[in-house]
Amino acid sequence: MTENEIEGLAGAMKRTLGLDQTKRVAMIQMLELMEEWLPDYIFTVQEDDAMPGMDGYTGLEHYEICLSNSTYLALHEGNPEARHTAAHELGHLLLHSQAPTAYARRSEYDRHVDPEWQADYFADAFLMPRAGVRTCVTAEEVAERYSVPLERAEQRFDEVTKIQGELF
């Protein structure tokens, strides 16, 4: 999927849920209340030792998002990394739950077919919408406004301001 396709899906998701396109998304409520519009959805939390080395995962066969207990607790505290993890898993659920599972080794890397890149890009677009990022003066302001990791905010800010510069 292209950046614009993923941006469109993130925006459509926010519109469908009646969320403000430029405000911070309450990710914990998103995950816990999503079953209201996706009846087969399951949200679970597992002890960290049951998920060694993982912050979360998405079960694509059953519309399931699972977070480690430490990620879930951090999400309740508004931790930027936990917010990104939750949005990343939501991206997998929305982008890949209907896709057939197949794996292939490519001779050249193409991020547009990389499900991890796609889920990261969805998380960025969902948490930091272009319209809101355009009103920020610095990446630090983006990170603060949307409670996201500074590294992700810097990347998103650079991308959005580059696109804006190309348009004008």
C-alpha positions as CSV (number, residue, x, y, z in Angstrom):
1,M,0.0,0.0,0.0
2,T,1.2,3.5,-0.7
3,E,1.5,6.3,1.9
4,N,-1.6,8.0,0.4
5,E,-3.7,4.8,0.6
6,I,-2.7,4.3,4.3
7,E,-3.4,8.0,5.0
8,G,-6.8,7.6,3.5
9,L,-7.6,4.5,5.6
10,A,-6.5,6.2,8.8
11,G,-8.6,9.3,8.0
12,A,-11.6,7.1,7.1
13,M,-11.3,5.2,10.4
14,K,-11.3,8.4,12.4
15,R,-14.4,9.7,10.4
16,T,-16.2,6.4,10.9
17,L,-15.6,6.6,14.6
18,G,-16.5,10.3,14.8
19,L,-13.1,11.3,16.0
20,D,-11.7,14.8,15.4
21,Q,-9.2,14.6,12.6
22,T,-6.6,16.8,14.3
23,K,-6.9,15.9,18.0
24,R,-5.1,13.3,20.1
25,V,-6.7,9.9,19.9
26,A,-7.5,8.1,23.2
27,M,-5.9,4.8,22.3
28,I,-6.9,2.9,25.4
29,Q,-10.6,3.7,24.8
30,M,-10.2,2.8,21.1
31,L,-8.9,-0.7,21.9
32,E,-11.4,-1.4,24.6
33,L,-14.5,-0.1,22.8
34,M,-13.7,-1.2,19.2
35,E,-16.0,-4.2,19.6
36,E,-18.9,-1.9,19.3
37,W,-18.3,-1.4,15.6
38,L,-16.3,-4.6,14.9
39,P,-18.4,-7.4,16.5
40,D,-15.8,-10.2,16.1
41,Y,-13.0,-8.0,17.6
42,I,-11.2,-9.3,20.7
43,F,-8.9,-7.2,22.9
44,T,-6.7,-9.1,25.4
45,V,-3.8,-8.4,27.8
46,Q,-1.3,-11.1,28.7
47,E,1.4,-11.2,31.3
48,D,4.8,-10.1,30.0
49,D,6.4,-13.5,30.5
50,A,3.8,-15.1,28.2
51,M,4.9,-12.7,25.4
52,P,8.7,-12.6,25.7
53,G,10.2,-9.8,23.7
54,M,6.8,-8.6,22.5
55,D,4.9,-5.4,23.4
56,G,1.8,-6.5,21.4
57,Y,0.6,-8.6,18.6
58,T,-2.4,-8.8,16.2
59,G,-4.2,-12.1,15.6
60,L,-5.5,-11.7,12.1
61,E,-7.8,-14.7,12.0
62,H,-9.9,-13.5,14.9
63,Y,-9.6,-9.7,14.7
64,E,-7.6,-9.8,17.9
65,I,-5.2,-7.3,19.4
66,C,-3.2,-8.4,22.4
67,L,-0.9,-6.2,24.5
68,S,1.6,-7.2,27.1
69,N,0.6,-6.2,30.6
70,S,3.4,-3.6,30.8
71,T,2.4,-2.0,27.5
72,Y,-1.2,-1.9,28.6
73,L,-0.3,-0.3,31.9
74,A,1.9,2.2,30.1
75,L,-0.9,2.9,27.7
76,H,-3.1,3.8,30.6
77,E,-0.4,6.3,31.7
78,G,-0.3,7.9,28.2
79,N,3.2,6.6,27.4
80,P,4.1,7.6,23.8
81,E,5.8,4.3,23.0
82,A,2.7,2.4,24.2
83,R,0.4,4.6,22.2
84,H,2.4,3.9,19.1
85,T,2.4,0.2,19.8
86,A,-1.4,0.2,20.2
87,A,-1.9,2.2,16.9
88,H,0.6,-0.1,15.1
89,E,-1.4,-3.2,16.1
90,L,-4.6,-1.4,15.1
91,G,-2.9,-0.8,11.7
92,H,-2.2,-4.5,11.3
93,L,-5.8,-5.3,12.2
94,L,-7.2,-2.9,9.6
95,L,-4.6,-3.4,6.9
96,H,-3.9,-7.1,7.1
97,S,-6.9,-8.9,8.6
98,Q,-8.5,-9.6,5.2
99,A,-5.2,-10.3,3.4
100,P,-4.2,-13.8,2.5
101,T,-1.2,-15.0,4.5
102,A,1.8,-15.6,2.3
103,Y,5.5,-15.0,2.8
104,A,8.2,-14.5,0.1
105,R,11.8,-13.4,0.1
106,R,12.2,-10.5,-2.2
107,S,15.4,-9.6,-4.0
108,E,14.8,-5.9,-3.3
109,Y,13.2,-4.3,-0.3
110,D,9.9,-2.5,-1.1
111,R,8.4,-0.9,2.0
112,H,5.0,-0.6,0.4
113,V,4.6,-4.4,0.7
114,D,6.3,-4.7,4.1
115,P,3.5,-5.2,6.7
116,E,5.6,-3.8,9.6
117,W,6.3,-0.6,7.6
118,Q,2.6,-0.4,6.7
119,A,1.5,-0.8,10.3
120,D,4.1,1.8,11.5
121,Y,2.9,4.3,8.8
122,F,-0.7,3.7,9.8
123,A,0.2,4.4,13.4
124,D,1.9,7.7,12.4
125,A,-1.0,8.8,10.2
126,F,-3.6,7.8,12.7
127,L,-1.9,9.4,15.7
128,M,-0.4,12.4,13.9
129,P,-2.8,13.5,11.1
130,R,-1.2,15.7,8.3
131,A,-3.6,18.5,9.0
132,G,-2.6,18.7,12.6
133,V,1.1,18.3,12.0
134,R,1.0,21.2,9.5
135,T,-0.1,23.5,12.3
136,C,3.0,22.6,14.4
137,V,6.2,24.6,14.3
138,T,8.6,21.8,15.5
139,A,8.7,18.1,15.8
140,E,8.8,18.5,19.5
141,E,5.4,20.2,19.3
142,V,4.1,17.3,17.3
143,A,5.4,14.8,20.0
144,E,3.8,16.8,22.8
145,R,0.5,17.5,21.1
146,Y,-0.1,13.9,20.0
147,S,1.9,12.1,22.8
148,V,4.0,10.1,20.4
149,P,7.7,9.2,20.6
150,L,10.0,12.1,19.5
151,E,11.7,10.0,16.8
152,R,8.3,9.2,15.2
153,A,7.3,12.9,15.5
154,E,10.5,14.0,13.8
155,Q,10.0,11.6,11.0
156,R,6.4,12.6,10.5
157,F,7.1,16.3,10.8
158,D,9.8,16.1,8.2
159,E,7.6,14.1,5.8
160,V,4.6,16.4,6.2
161,T,6.6,19.6,5.8
162,K,8.4,18.1,2.8
163,I,5.1,17.3,1.1
164,Q,3.8,20.8,2.0
165,G,6.9,22.4,0.6
166,E,6.5,20.5,-2.7
167,L,2.9,21.6,-3.0
168,F,3.6,25.3,-2.5
